[in-house]
Amino acid sequence: MGDDDFAEDLAIVDLLRRMDVGPDAETRERMKQRVLTAPPPEKPLALASVRRVGARARLAVAAAAVLCLLMSLGGMSVLLSRDALPGDPLYGIKRTTEGASLGLTFDEESRALKHLEFAAARVTEMETLADRASDSSAQLTALTDLDADAVEGARQLTTYATASDKTALPALRDWALGQYEKLGTLRPRLPEDAGKHADTTMWLLASIAQRAHDLTARIGCGAVTSGSSDPLGPLPAKDECAAATQDPNAPTSRAPSTSTQPTPSGEPVQSGSAAPPTRQTQSVVPGTGTAPTSKPGTPVPTTSPKPEITIPLPLPLPSISLPLLPGISFG
């Protein structure tokens, strides 16, 4: 019975083969040509977006890598330039870094102190250059940068001190004297050209110390500055040091008062009597004026004694003019 069923199936298959079903030959040829001449299908929109985003991501990663590399190289250059000396290839980067630190310092006093710190660093660098017997060009570079930072630092600090905190003036005087002595000790070891420039720098430091000293001497006066300035900052007042000013419209009494006020010697005197004249002193640095003296018999108001300042001269210096301070000469 199974063989009969199988025979019937084969008969059906044979019958189907003989039947003409499906498209004819012409239709099949037309379908073939349509398939062969059809344009290629467009790329899916999602796939194109993904590819564009991928390209942008790769570009961003590459840019970030280049930026990190540049920052790494810059950081290494800054670290290596810390010990650079004038004349070294990295010294310019060192000075640029110092300028950037000044640009990020907004406090007036801090900026002035940074300038003085950089000026002192130039003196230390000059000592190292002298130990290495470097040529004069490197020393001249250090001296030029020293002059610029010393002048700017002194100007900013004296301006700040006379306006806000007068206790900074003695520190400026001591700093200038310290750098003066260090440079004077180094002076015999410098080449000829650098030695001549060092003479000018020493006089510049001496004038900074003198300016700070003269302003310090007038701290207790009614007028500390004259209202004028020069490249080193405010100029000290030249008038008599009056501790206090009286209102001219205030009523006065001819009767002597029993109250007392201190004198520069520390002895109290009665108000209304003539105070003993103060002892006048003269600075050892030429080129500065002395305090005015009073006429005999003229009452002298209470004044603060001006202490003397002594600036050691390690070697005889010629008469020179300071290029950074036009109109001011010493010697």
C-alpha positions in Angstrom: 0.0 0.0 0.0 2.8 2.3 0.6 4.2 1.7 -2.8 0.9 2.8 -4.4 0.9 6.1 -2.5 4.5 6.8 -3.6 3.6 6.0 -7.2 0.7 8.5 -7.1 3.0 11.2 -5.8 5.4 10.6 -8.7 2.6 10.8 -11.1 1.5 14.2 -9.7 5.1 15.6 -9.9 5.4 14.4 -13.5 2.1 16.1 -14.3 3.2 19.4 -12.8 6.4 19.3 -14.8 4.5 19.1 -18.0 2.2 22.0 -17.1 3.4 25.5 -18.3 3.3 27.6 -15.0 5.1 30.8 -14.1 6.3 33.7 -16.3 7.1 33.1 -19.8 10.5 33.6 -21.4 9.9 37.2 -22.4 8.7 38.2 -18.9 11.7 36.5 -17.3 14.1 38.5 -19.7 12.4 41.7 -18.8 12.7 41.1 -15.1 16.4 40.2 -15.6 17.1 43.5 -17.4 15.3 45.5 -14.7 17.4 44.0 -12.0 20.7 44.5 -13.8 20.0 48.2 -14.7 18.5 49.3 -11.4 20.6 52.0 -9.5 22.4 50.9 -6.3 20.4 51.4 -3.1 21.2 54.5 -1.0 23.0 54.2 2.3 20.8 54.2 5.3 20.6 57.6 7.1 21.4 56.2 10.5 24.6 54.5 9.2 25.8 57.8 7.6 25.3 59.8 10.8 27.1 57.2 12.8 30.1 57.4 10.4 30.2 61.2 10.6 30.0 61.2 14.4 32.8 58.6 14.4 35.1 60.9 12.3 34.4 63.9 14.6 35.2 61.8 17.6 38.5 60.7 16.1 39.4 64.3 15.3 38.6 65.4 18.8 40.7 62.6 20.3 43.6 63.5 18.1 43.3 67.2 19.0 43.2 66.4 22.7 46.3 64.2 22.4 48.2 67.0 20.7 47.1 69.5 23.3 48.2 67.2 26.1 51.6 66.6 24.4 52.1 70.4 24.1 51.2 71.0 27.7 53.5 68.2 28.8 56.4 69.7 26.8 55.6 73.2 28.1 55.5 71.9 31.7 58.8 70.2 31.2 60.4 73.3 29.7 59.2 75.4 32.6 60.6 72.9 35.1 63.9 72.8 33.3 64.1 76.6 33.0 64.1 77.1 36.7 67.8 76.7 36.9 68.5 78.5 33.6 71.1 81.2 33.6 71.3 84.3 31.4 72.6 83.2 28.1 71.1 79.7 28.3 68.5 78.7 25.7 65.8 78.3 28.4 66.4 81.6 30.1 63.8 83.3 27.9 61.2 80.7 29.1 62.2 81.5 32.7 61.7 85.2 32.2 58.4 84.5 30.4 57.2 82.4 33.4 58.2 85.2 35.8 56.2 87.6 33.7 53.2 85.3 33.7 53.4 85.0 37.5 53.3 88.8 37.8 50.3 88.9 35.5 48.5 86.5 37.9 49.4 88.6 40.9 46.8 91.3 41.6 47.9 92.6 45.0 50.0 95.7 44.6 52.4 94.8 47.5 52.8 91.2 46.3 53.6 92.4 42.8 56.3 94.7 44.1 57.8 92.0 46.2 57.9 89.7 43.2 59.8 92.2 41.2 62.4 92.6 44.1 62.6 88.8 44.3 63.4 88.5 40.6 66.0 91.2 40.9 67.7 89.4 43.8 67.6 86.2 41.7 69.6 88.0 39.0 72.4 88.8 41.5 72.5 85.1 42.5 72.7 84.1 38.9 75.5 86.6 38.3 77.5 84.9 41.1 77.0 81.5 39.4 78.1 83.0 36.1 81.2 84.4 37.7 82.1 81.0 39.1 81.8 79.6 35.6 83.8 82.5 34.1 81.0 83.3 31.6 81.4 86.0 29.0 80.2 89.6 29.6 77.0 89.2 27.4 75.4 86.9 30.0 76.3 89.2 32.8 75.0 92.2 30.9 71.7 90.4 30.4 71.4 89.7 34.1 72.3 93.3 35.0 69.7 94.7 32.5 67.0 92.5 33.9 68.1 93.4 37.5 67.8 97.1 36.8 64.3 96.7 35.3 62.9 94.7 38.2 64.6 96.8 40.9 63.2 100.0 39.5 59.7 98.6 39.0 59.7 96.9 42.4 60.9 100.0 44.2 58.4 102.2 42.5 55.5 100.0 43.3 56.5 99.3 46.9 57.2 103.0 47.7 53.9 104.0 46.2 52.1 101.3 48.2 53.9 102.0 51.4 53.4 105.8 51.4 49.7 105.3 50.7 48.8 102.2 52.8 51.6 100.6 54.9 54.7 102.6 55.7 56.3 99.7 57.6 57.3 98.3 54.2 59.8 101.2 53.7 62.6 99.9 56.1 62.3 96.5 54.4 62.9 98.0 51.0 65.9 99.9 52.4 67.4 96.8 53.9 66.8 94.8 50.6 68.6 97.5 48.5 71.6 97.6 50.9 71.9 93.9 50.9 71.9 93.6 47.1 74.3 96.6 46.9 76.8 94.8 49.2 76.5 91.5 47.3 77.0 93.2 43.9 79.9 95.2 45.3 81.6 92.0 46.5 81.0 90.5 43.1 82.2 93.5 41.1 86.0 92.7 40.9 85.1 89.3 39.3 83.1 90.7 36.4 84.4 91.4 32.9 85.2 94.9 31.9 81.9 95.7 30.2 79.8 94.1 32.9 81.8 95.8 35.6 80.9 99.3 34.2 77.3 98.4 34.0 77.5 97.0 37.6 78.7 100.4 38.8 75.5 101.9 37.5 73.4 99.2 39.0 75.1 99.7 42.4 74.3 103.4 42.3 70.7 102.5 41.4 70.5 100.3 44.5 72.1 103.0 46.6 69.5 105.5 45.4 66.7 103.0 46.2 68.0 102.6 49.7 68.3 106.4 50.1 64.8 106.9 48.9 63.3 104.4 51.2 65.4 105.9 54.1 64.2 109.4 53.4 60.6 108.4 53.3 61.0 106.3 56.5 62.4 109.4 58.3 59.2 111.3 57.5 56.7 108.6 58.7 55.7 110.7 61.7 55.4 113.9 59.7 52.2 115.4 58.5 53.5 115.3 54.9 55.5 112.3 53.9 55.7 112.9 50.2 56.0 116.0 48.1 53.3 115.0 45.7 55.8 114.4 42.9 57.3 111.2 41.7 60.2 109.9 39.6 61.0 106.4 38.3 61.7 105.2 41.8 58.3 106.3 43.1 57.1 109.2 45.3 59.6 111.9 46.3 59.9 112.8 50.0 58.7 116.1 51.2 61.3 118.8 51.8 59.4 121.0 54.2 59.8 120.9 58.0 58.5 117.8 59.6 55.3 119.0 61.4 53.7 116.3 63.5 50.3 117.9 63.3 48.7 120.9 61.5 46.5 123.4 63.2 43.3 124.9 61.8 44.0 128.6 61.1 40.4 129.5 61.9 40.6 127.9 65.3 40.7 130.3 68.3 44.1 130.6 70.0 44.9 131.6 73.6 47.9 133.6 74.7 47.9 132.0 78.1 50.6 129.2 78.4 49.3 125.8 78.8 50.5 123.3 81.4 50.2 120.4 79.1 53.5 118.9 77.8 54.5 117.3 74.6 57.5 115.1 73.8 60.6 116.4 72.0 63.0 114.4 69.8 65.3 114.0 72.7 62.5 112.4 74.7 62.2 115.3 77.3 58.8 116.8 77.7 58.4 120.6 77.3 55.5 122.8 77.9 53.3 123.8 75.0 53.8 127.3 73.9 57.5 127.3 74.6 60.2 126.9 72.0 61.2 123.3 71.5 64.9 122.7 71.2 66.1 122.4 67.6 66.6 119.0 66.2 70.0 117.7 65.2 70.4 117.8 61.4 72.1 115.0 59.7 73.4 114.5 56.2 73.3 111.3 54.1 76.6 109.8 52.9 75.1 109.2 49.4 75.7 112.3 47.3 73.1 113.7 45.1 70.4 114.1 47.9 69.5 117.2 49.7 69.8 117.7 53.5 67.0 118.6 55.8 66.3 122.3 56.0 67.6 124.2 59.1 65.7 126.8 61.0 66.9 130.4 61.7 68.4 131.2 65.1 65.7 132.3 67.5 62.9 130.8 65.5 60.7 128.3 67.3 61.0 124.9 65.8 57.9 122.6 65.8 58.1 119.1 67.1 60.1 117.1 64.6 61.3 113.5 64.2 65.1 113.1 64.0 66.3 111.8 60.7 68.7 108.9 61.3 71.9 108.6 59.3 72.2 105.9 56.7 75.6 104.5 55.8 76.1 102.8 52.4 79.5 101.1 52.2 81.5 101.6 49.1 83.7 98.6 48.3 85.5 100.4 45.6 85.9 104.0 44.2 83.2 104.6 41.7 83.5 107.2 38.9 81.0 110.0 38.3 78.2 108.5 36.2 74.6 109.1 35.2 71.9 106.6 35.7 70.3 105.8 32.4 67.1 104.6 34.2 66.9 107.9 36.1 67.2 110.8 33.7 68.5 113.9 35.3 69.9 112.2 38.4 73.7 111.7 38.7 76.0 110.6 41.5 79.6 111.0 42.2 
